[in-house]
Amino acid sequence: MSRLSLTTLFGVDPTTDDKHHFETSWILSPAILAGLRGLISLYIFTSIFVFWGWYGTHNDHASIGHTFSYFTWLTYWGIGFYMLFAAIHTAFYTRTGHSILLNRWPRAFRVLHCLLYVTITTYPFLVTVVFWAVLFTPPWYKKTFTGWQNISQHCLNSVYALLEIILPATAPHPFIAIPFLILMLLSYLCVAYITHETEGWYPYTFLDIGDHGQKSKRVMGYCFAILGAVLVCFLLSWALIHLRCRLTHDYTLVCDDVNKTIRRNSAIKSEDYFQ
């Protein structure tokens, strides 16, 4: 019995190359999809540097370094980088009708791109739910800047995830991604406790086990609750993508014919592009 490779398990083996799931949409042209992703990426990176600039100009330089200890910030960076690379891949597809970079890079990069897609359509919902259900305490922020930052990182993040679920022609998530999602959560847990050991503070108060571990049971309960929440977010994302694929199946068949025409008309341009 032959062993299945990660490329097969993640659904990115060579038999799916002509589908161009990540570069096409069932409703938007590749050019518009690339532009939308590029604008989202631009907003995310611009907002990050504006936040840092605000910290730096308000005598809060330490907060810039602290951002790398927060799961919220790490997922926000992840969305930004996914949108950036997805926009580049889609732009090349628009220009040539081929996945130029993914075709030239090692096959493992397709696996990583697929895994990154899973994270940016799963973790943002977890961040949003945990923040508004556990961390946020009314009333609303008096400072406009603080309110804007929290809307950007704890509301718009899920909007971006939802757009990537609804708009592209991506296939439902591979279930092999679940262990990787859990592993990344465990890795972040290490980051949180390393932060406490080296700097003396917890990124999230619900991870505080107390001076003598008296709160360890409560922390364990939170950890299992977050584990359950991320599994629910994964299944919800998978279900929405599966529903979108079913509802747009006939339309996708038409788009496939259009995409073939794009690739055929772009063949000569692609050859000229690499000369």
matplotlib code that plots the C-alpha trace (Angstrom):
import matplotlib.pyplot as plt

x = [0.0, 1.5, 2.0, 0.2, 2.4, 1.7, 1.0, -1.8, -3.1, -3.2, -4.9, -2.0, -0.6, 0.1, -3.4, -4.9, -2.5, -4.8, -7.6, -5.8, -8.0, -6.0, -5.7, -9.3, -12.7, -16.2, -17.5, -14.6, -12.1, -8.5, -7.5, -10.1, -9.3, -5.6, -6.4, -8.7, -6.1, -3.5, -5.6, -6.3, -2.6, -1.7, -4.2, -3.0, 0.7, -0.1, -2.2, 0.6, 3.2, 0.7, 0.1, 3.8, 4.3, 1.6, 3.4, 6.7, 5.4, 3.5, 6.4, 5.4, 8.3, 8.1, 4.7, 6.2, 8.3, 5.5, 3.3, 5.2, 4.0, 0.3, -1.5, -3.7, -0.8, 0.8, -2.4, -2.8, 0.7, -0.3, -3.3, -1.2, 1.4, -1.1, -2.9, 0.4, 1.5, -2.0, -2.2, 1.2, 0.2, -3.1, -1.5, 0.9, -2.0, -3.9, -0.8, 0.1, -2.7, -0.3, 0.8, 4.3, 5.9, 4.2, 5.1, 8.7, 9.1, 9.4, 6.1, 6.4, 5.6, 2.1, 1.6, 2.7, 0.5, -2.5, -1.7, -1.3, -4.8, -6.2, -4.8, -6.0, -9.5, -9.6, -7.5, -9.1, -12.5, -10.9, -9.2, -12.5, -14.5, -11.9, -11.4, -15.0, -16.3, -13.4, -11.0, -13.2, -14.8, -17.3, -17.6, -16.3, -12.9, -12.8, -9.8, -10.6, -7.2, -7.7, -11.1, -9.8, -7.0, -9.4, -11.8, -8.9, -7.5, -10.6, -13.3, -11.9, -9.6, -12.7, -14.1, -10.9, -11.2, -14.8, -13.9, -11.3, -13.9, -16.5, -14.7, -12.0, -12.4, -10.5, -11.4, -12.5, -9.8, -7.9, -8.4, -4.7, -4.3, -5.9, -2.7, -0.7, -3.3, -3.0, 0.8, 0.9, -1.3, 1.0, 4.0, 2.3, 1.7, 5.4, 5.9, 3.5, 5.3, 8.7, 7.5, 6.5, 9.8, 11.9, 9.9, 7.6, 4.2, 1.5, 0.3, -3.2, -4.2, -6.1, -2.8, -1.6, -1.1, -0.3, 2.8, 2.5, 0.4, -2.8, -4.6, -3.3, -6.6, -8.4, -5.6, -6.0, -9.7, -9.1, -6.6, -9.0, -11.8, -9.6, -8.7, -12.4, -13.0, -10.4, -11.8, -15.2, -13.8, -12.0, -15.2, -17.2, -14.8, -14.7, -18.5, -18.8, -16.3, -18.0, -21.4, -19.9, -18.4, -21.8, -23.8, -21.3, -20.6, -22.3, -20.9, -17.5, -17.7, -18.3, -15.4, -13.2, -13.9, -13.2, -9.9, -8.8, -9.4, -7.4, -4.5, -4.7, -4.7, -1.9, 0.4, 2.2, 2.5, 3.9, 6.5, 7.5, 7.5, 10.3, 12.4]
y = [0.0, 3.3, 6.0, 9.3, 12.4, 15.7, 17.3, 14.7, 15.1, 18.9, 18.6, 20.3, 17.4, 18.0, 16.8, 20.0, 22.4, 23.3, 24.3, 27.4, 27.4, 30.1, 32.5, 32.5, 33.3, 32.1, 35.7, 38.1, 38.3, 37.5, 41.1, 42.3, 39.5, 40.5, 44.1, 43.4, 41.2, 43.8, 46.5, 44.4, 43.7, 47.4, 48.3, 45.7, 46.6, 50.4, 50.0, 48.0, 50.7, 53.4, 51.6, 51.3, 55.0, 55.9, 53.9, 55.5, 59.1, 58.5, 57.3, 53.7, 52.2, 48.9, 48.1, 47.8, 44.8, 43.5, 43.1, 40.0, 38.2, 38.6, 35.9, 38.7, 40.5, 37.3, 36.4, 39.9, 39.7, 36.3, 37.7, 40.5, 38.2, 35.8, 38.6, 40.0, 36.6, 35.7, 39.1, 38.5, 34.9, 36.2, 39.1, 36.7, 34.5, 37.5, 38.4, 35.0, 32.5, 30.4, 30.0, 31.1, 31.3, 28.2, 26.3, 27.2, 26.8, 23.4, 21.6, 22.1, 25.8, 24.8, 22.9, 25.9, 28.2, 25.9, 25.7, 29.5, 29.7, 27.4, 29.5, 32.9, 31.5, 29.8, 31.8, 35.2, 33.9, 32.5, 35.9, 37.8, 35.4, 35.3, 39.1, 40.1, 37.3, 37.1, 40.1, 43.1, 45.0, 47.8, 50.7, 51.4, 53.0, 56.7, 57.2, 57.0, 55.5, 52.6, 51.9, 51.9, 49.5, 47.0, 47.2, 46.5, 43.6, 42.1, 42.8, 43.4, 40.3, 38.1, 40.1, 39.4, 35.7, 35.6, 37.2, 34.6, 31.9, 33.3, 34.8, 32.5, 29.1, 27.4, 23.8, 22.9, 22.6, 19.3, 17.7, 16.9, 20.6, 20.2, 18.8, 21.7, 24.2, 22.6, 22.5, 26.2, 26.9, 24.9, 26.8, 30.1, 28.9, 28.5, 32.0, 33.3, 31.6, 32.5, 36.1, 35.8, 34.2, 36.7, 39.9, 39.2, 39.6, 37.5, 38.5, 37.2, 37.2, 34.0, 32.2, 33.3, 30.2, 32.1, 32.4, 28.8, 27.3, 27.7, 28.8, 26.0, 24.2, 27.3, 27.9, 24.3, 24.8, 27.9, 26.1, 23.2, 25.7, 27.5, 24.2, 23.3, 26.8, 26.5, 23.1, 24.7, 27.6, 25.1, 23.1, 26.3, 27.5, 24.1, 24.0, 27.5, 26.7, 23.3, 25.1, 27.7, 25.0, 23.3, 26.5, 27.7, 24.4, 25.2, 28.7, 27.3, 25.1, 28.1, 29.9, 27.0, 27.5, 31.2, 30.5, 28.1, 30.9, 33.3, 30.8, 30.1, 33.8, 34.5, 31.7, 33.9, 36.8, 34.3, 33.2, 36.7, 37.5, 35.1, 35.8]
z = [0.0, -1.1, 1.5, 1.1, 0.9, 2.5, -0.9, -1.4, 2.1, 1.8, -1.7, -3.5, -5.6, -9.3, -10.3, -8.8, -10.4, -13.3, -10.9, -9.6, -6.4, -4.6, -7.6, -8.9, -7.7, -8.6, -8.7, -9.1, -11.9, -11.0, -11.4, -9.0, -6.5, -6.7, -6.1, -3.1, -1.5, -2.1, -0.5, 2.6, 2.9, 2.5, 5.2, 7.6, 7.3, 7.3, 10.5, 12.2, 11.6, 12.6, 15.8, 16.4, 15.5, 18.1, 20.8, 19.9, 20.0, 23.3, 25.4, 25.1, 23.2, 25.2, 23.8, 20.3, 21.4, 23.5, 20.4, 19.3, 22.5, 21.7, 19.7, 18.3, 16.8, 15.4, 13.6, 12.3, 10.8, 9.4, 7.6, 6.2, 4.8, 3.4, 1.6, 0.3, -1.2, -2.4, -4.2, -5.9, -6.9, -8.3, -10.1, -11.8, -12.8, -14.1, -16.2, -17.6, -16.8, -14.8, -11.1, -12.0, -8.6, -7.1, -10.3, -9.9, -6.1, -4.4, -3.9, -0.1, -0.7, -1.9, 1.3, 3.4, 1.4, 2.0, 5.7, 5.9, 4.3, 6.9, 9.7, 8.4, 8.0, 11.4, 14.0, 13.4, 14.5, 17.7, 18.4, 17.9, 20.1, 23.0, 22.9, 23.0, 25.2, 27.7, 27.6, 26.7, 29.6, 28.9, 28.5, 25.0, 24.7, 25.2, 22.9, 19.2, 18.5, 20.9, 19.5, 16.0, 16.9, 18.5, 15.6, 13.2, 15.1, 16.7, 14.2, 10.7, 11.1, 11.0, 8.1, 6.1, 7.0, 5.9, 2.6, 2.0, 2.8, 0.5, -2.5, -3.8, -5.5, -2.7, -1.7, 1.9, 4.4, 4.6, 8.1, 8.2, 9.1, 12.5, 14.2, 12.8, 14.2, 17.6, 17.4, 16.6, 19.6, 21.8, 20.4, 21.2, 24.7, 25.0, 23.8, 26.4, 29.3, 28.0, 28.0, 31.6, 32.6, 30.9, 31.3, 34.3, 32.7, 31.0, 27.5, 28.6, 32.3, 32.0, 31.5, 35.0, 37.1, 40.3, 42.4, 43.6, 40.8, 42.7, 39.5, 37.3, 37.1, 35.9, 33.3, 32.2, 31.8, 29.7, 27.5, 26.8, 26.1, 23.6, 22.0, 21.7, 20.3, 17.6, 16.5, 16.2, 14.2, 11.9, 11.3, 10.8, 8.2, 6.5, 6.5, 4.9, 2.2, 1.5, 1.3, -1.0, -3.3, -3.5, -4.2, -6.8, -8.5, -11.8, -11.9, -11.2, -14.2, -16.3, -14.7, -15.5, -19.2, -18.8, -17.0, -19.7, -22.2, -20.1, -20.0, -23.7, -24.6, -22.1, -23.3, -25.8, -23.3, -20.7, -23.2, -23.9, -20.2, -19.5, -22.6]

ax = plt.figure().add_subplot(projection="3d")
ax.plot(x, y, z, "-o")
ax.set_aspect("equal")
plt.show()
